[in-house]
Amino acid sequence: MSDTPTLPLRDLRVLDLGHTVMGPSCGMILADLGADVLKIEPAPAGDPTRRLKGFGGGYFGYFNRNKRSIAIDLKTPAGQEIARRLVARSDVLLENFAPGTMERLGLAYETLRAVNPRLIYASLKGFLKGPYEERLALDEVVQMMSGLAYMTGPTGRPLRAGTSIVDISGGMFAVIAILAALRERDRTGLGQQIESALFETAVFLMGQHLCYAAQSATPLPPMPERVSAWAVYEPFAVSGGRQIFVGITSDNHWQRFCASLGREDLARDPAYATNNDRIAQRPHLVPILRELFAGMTMEQATAVCEKSRIPFAAIARPEDLFTDPHLAASGGLMPTTLPNGVHTRLPKLPVSLHDVEFAVRRDPPAVGQDTLAVLGDLGYDEAAIRDLIRQGIVAAEPVGQPEPVAG
């Protein structure tokens, strides 16, 4: 494990009982910032997301880097005792179980507060307090009920966003609340329970549309059918079957774009003089631009847009990011070895802090990779640990197996 002297959360101990995306994303951010995050997985098989197929195959390997792992059967009294011992020496506990689960495990906030009054207990749920709080929720469920899916797809075809945007955002809001609670603990000496929720996160993301709806006399159209504020703000096909998105959002953009194309006639045409003029002329203007871009290669279109200093982007697939020159130069993708042995590069935190270098200090752990070390730190002797393993209360990687660290 690399030294972490400059990471801002280096003195923080976190128990991560998260699963799937929302909880683990919160734990990953805290871990990347330097916290000692101990992932508590169910013994013996570990986090179920380790075995998901399809797109779920990306969950565990991405959201669980820089964490240690202990595997415990929390449904047993002995397993719950281990958890309480861990809580006694931790700063934060995070969980995103279904409502009532932590209470059934004997790990409710009121119980653990008696063990450690300084504990920040973060519950990441589907809903905050209210009529829906006992419902189960998923990212896609709240995208549907918040209007996000309606705004994303065309009329009659609600469409979820192309990533787990609400799960991840909910994890981020939990991090914000945890940091605020830690700041409050600095003043009071006491911890507290904080909550974030999928539904309320999705509603927050919809705030700009609610603000617009409050000022509109007509129902909101979905984004594919909106009246754009910009005359040119869409993808164009170039030769070879690829597409480039172009945004011309000011009159200066327009003048520079026309100059780069050598189309002074368009720049001088009074019908296209202002953005509002160009919006009115879209039925005539957009076909002209489509024809211009269709005659260019992607390299030529990129050169025109760069020379014009306008917003643009070649439309990419996720796997194109592996060879993105900006990410290669900035180190935006970090080497990671997945539990199945695959070597890859995955995104680092998208922030920059002075004299802080974010890195993969620990690859995503094997099930119970740190069980033996953690139990030893808690005061369990070898005989007690062997007995816990024999009873299936904990699971551990074989003694002597090296901890994988990315190069």
N, C-alpha and C positions, 0 to 999 in steps of 0.2 A: 504494500500500500504506500502510495506517495505521501510525502509530508504535506500537511495542510495548514502551515502557520499563517497564511494570509487570507484564508477563506473566512468570510464574516461570521458564519454560524458554527465555527469549529468547536466550540464548547457546549454545543447543544446535543442532548440525547433524545432520540425520538423512537417510539415504538410504533411501527407501521403494521396495522392490522388490515390494511387496504387490500382490495382485490379488483380484478378487471382493469379499469382505467382511472376512474375518478380518484379513488384513494391513492393508488400507486403513483399517479402523476403528481399529487401533492407531496408524497414522500420523496419522489425523485428530485423535485425542485429543492426541497430542504437538503437533501443529500448532496446535490451539486453545489450548493452554497456552503457545504462543509460540515453539516450536521452528521453525527454518528447515528445513522438510521438502521435500526434492527427490524428486519421484516419477520413478522411472526406468521408462519404458514401452518396449515393443518397437517398434522402427522397422520399417516406416513407419506402420503403422495405429494404434499405441497400444494401451492396455489393452483386451482383448476385451470387458470389461463395458461399454464405451462403446456397444456395438452390440447388447446383449441386449434381448430383447423381454419382454413380460409384466411380472411383478413385478421381473424383473431390470433393468427400466428405471429403477428407483430406486437402484441400487447406486452407479454412478459419481458421479452428481450429489450424493449425500449424503455419501459417505465420502471425498471428495477435495477438500473445500474447504481453503483456507488453505495449499495446497501449490503449489510450482512444478513444472514438467514438463520433462523432457528425454527425448527418444526416441532409444534406442540399440539397435543390433543386437548383443546380447551374445554371439551365436554366432560373432562374428568376432574375430580377435586385436586389431584396432584398437579395436573396441568394448569389449573386456575391458580394454584399456589405459586407456581413458577412465574406466571404472569404478574401476580401481585408483588413478588420480589423484584421483578423488573420495573414495575411502576414506581416502586419506592425510590429508585435511583434514576428516574427519567424526568425529562422536562415536558415532553409532549407525547400524547397518545393520539393516534388518528385511526378512525375506522369508518367504513362505509357499508356496514351490514344492513340488512333489512330491519325495519322498525321492530324493537323488542328483543333482537338477538343478543345484544350485549347484556341486557337485563337477565335473560335466561342463562347466560354464561357466568353470572355472578360478577360481571365487570362493568356495571352501570357507573355513571359518574359519581353519584352519591357514595357508592361503596368505595371507589378508588380515591375519592377526595379525602376520605378518612385515612387512607394509607399514605397519601402524599398531597398535602394541602396546596403545594406549589404547582401541581400538575395542570397543564393546559390540555384539555380533553376535547379533541376536534371530531365532531360527528358530521360526516358528509352524507347527506340523505337525498331522497327524491324531492321532498317538499319541506319547507319550514312549517312552523306551527300553523294549524288551520284545518279546514274540513278535509283536505287531501292528505294530511300528514301520515296516515297509515297505509296509503297506497304504495304499491311498488312502482318504480319508475325506471326508465332506461333513457339513454341519450335520444334515441329516435322518438320515443314516446313524447318527451317534452318538446322536441322540435315540432311535432305535430300540434300539440296543444297550445304552444306559445305563438303560433303564427309564423315561425321561422320556416317551416317546410312549405307553407302556403306562399311565402314571399320568394322562395328559391325556385320553385318549378313554375311552368306556365299554368294558366287557368285550368282547373280540373285535374292537375297532375302534381300534387304536393310532393316535394322532393327533399330528402334529407341532405344536409351538407356532406361533402365528400371526405370528411374526417370526423373523429369523435369530438367535435368542437365544444359541445356543452359539457361533456365529462371533463375535458382538459381545462376548460375555463372554470368549472366548478372547483377543480383541484387548485387552480391558481387563486381563486377567491378565498379558499380555505387557508392557503399560505398567507395571504394578506391579513386575514383575521388572526392567525396564529402569531404573526409578528406583532400585531397590535396588542394582543393579549400578553405577550412577553414584555412589551414595553410597559403595560399596565402593572405587570407583576414586579417590574423594577421599582415601581412606586409603592405598591401595597404589600409585596411579599407573598401574595396569594395568587393561585391559579384560577381558572374558570373554565366553563364549558362554552365552546363556540360551535357554530353550525354554519355550513353552507349547503346549498340544495340545487339540484338540477333544474327544477322548474323556475325558481326565482332567478337563477343564472340566465336561463334562456330569455326570460322576460326582460332582464337587464339589457341583454344584447339587442332586444327589439325596441329599446327606448327611443331611438331616433325615428322609428316608424310610428310609434305612439304619439310622439311630438308632432309629426306631420299630420297624422289622422285627426288630432285635436283642432287642426287649423283647416281641414279640408271638408268640403261639403259633400264629397262623393267617396264611396268606399275605395280603399287603397288597391291598386292593381299589383300583381306580383312583379318582382323585379324584371323578369324578361319582357314585360309589357309596359314598363314604366315610361313616362315621358322624361327622358334624360335631361339633366341640366346642361349637358354638353352636346354640341352638334356632332362631334366625331369622338366616339367612345365605344369601340367595338372591335371584334376580330375581323381580320381580312385574310383571305387565302393568298398565298404566294405560290410560285411554281414549285413543283415537287410534292404537292399535297399537304404542306405544312401551313400553319396559321400564325399570324402575329396580331397581338392586341395593340391598338393605337388609341391614345387619348390626347385630343387637342382641346385644351381647357381654357385657353386664353387667346386673345387676338394676336399677341406676340408669338405664341406658338404657331398660329396659322401663317403668319408672315414668314417665319423662319422655315416652316415646312414647305411652303410654296417655293421659296428661294432655293432650298436644297433640291427640290425636284426640277428646278428650272422652269417652273410654271408661273411666271410673273403675271400671265393673263388671269389666273385664278386669284392671285393676290390683289390685282387691281379691280377685279369685278365687284361693283358696289353691291351686288346681290349677296356676296359672301363677306362683307366688310366686318361685321360683328358676329359674336357667338349667337345672338338671338336671330340675326339674319340667316346664319348658316343653319340653325334649327329649322327655320321656316322653309329653307331650300333643301332639306335633307333628301326628299324624293329625287332631286336632280343631282345633288352633290355626292351622295354615297355611291351611286353607280359609277361615277367618274373615278372615285378613289378605288373602288373595287377593281376596275379595269387597270388602273395604274399599278396596284400592288400585284395583280395577277401576272403582270409582265416582269416581275422581279424575282430573283432568288431570295432566300432568307437572308443571306449575307448582304445583298444589295439593299433590302428593306431595312435591315438593322443599321447599315451605314447611313441611310437617309435619316432615320429617326435619331441616331446619335448626333449627326451633324446639325439637325434641327433643334436638339436639346428639348425633346418632348417626351412625355411618359410613354413607354412602350414595353412590350414583353413578347418574346417568342412563347407560344403556348406549349407548355412542357408536360411530360408525364412524370410521375414521382421518381421513377428510376433515372430520369435525366439529371437529377440533382447530384448523383454520384460523380458526374463529370463536369459539373458546373464550375467554370473558371474562377468565379468570385469566391465560392465556398472553398475551392482548392487553395486559393491564395490566402484567405482569412482563417483557415482552419475551422470552418463552420461545421464540419462533420468530424466526429472524433472516432478513432479506432476502437472497436468494441468486439469482444469475442462472446458469442451467444452460448447459452448452456448446451446447445446441441453441437458446439464446436465450430459453427460458421463464423468466419472473420468478416467484419463489415465495418462501415463507418456510419454513425448516426448523429443527428443534430445536437449541438450543444445549446445551453441556455442562450436565448437571443438578447442578451444584455452585455454591457461592458462595464466593469468596475475597475478603478485605478489599482494597478499593481496586483490584480487578481487574475489568475489563469485557470479557467474551468477545464477540467479534464476528467476522463474516466479513470478514477483511482481504483475502483473495483469493478470488474465485469459483473453482469447479472449473476447472482449466486446460484449454485446447485442447491437442491432441497436440503435444508439442515446443514449447510456447509460450515456454519459457525456454532452449531449446537453445543459441541463439546467445550469449546472455549468459553462460551457464554455461561453455561452451567458451572464450569469451574470458577469463573469470576463471582458467581452467586454463592459460592461456598459448598457446592455439592462435591463430595469426594468420588473417586473412581467407582467404588462399589455402588453408590447411590445412582450414579449416572448409568452404569450397566443395567441396574434394575429398572430404571425408567425406560431405557431402550427395550429391554426384554418385555416389559408390559405394554409397549406400544404407546406410551405416554409422550415420548419424544422420538424423533428420528434424526439420525446424524449421518453425515458422510463418513466413509471409512477413515480411520486414523491414518495420518501420513499422506492423504491425498492433497496435493498442493493447491493453493488458492489461485485460480486463474487471474492473471493481471494482463491487461492489454498492453501491447508494445507501442 
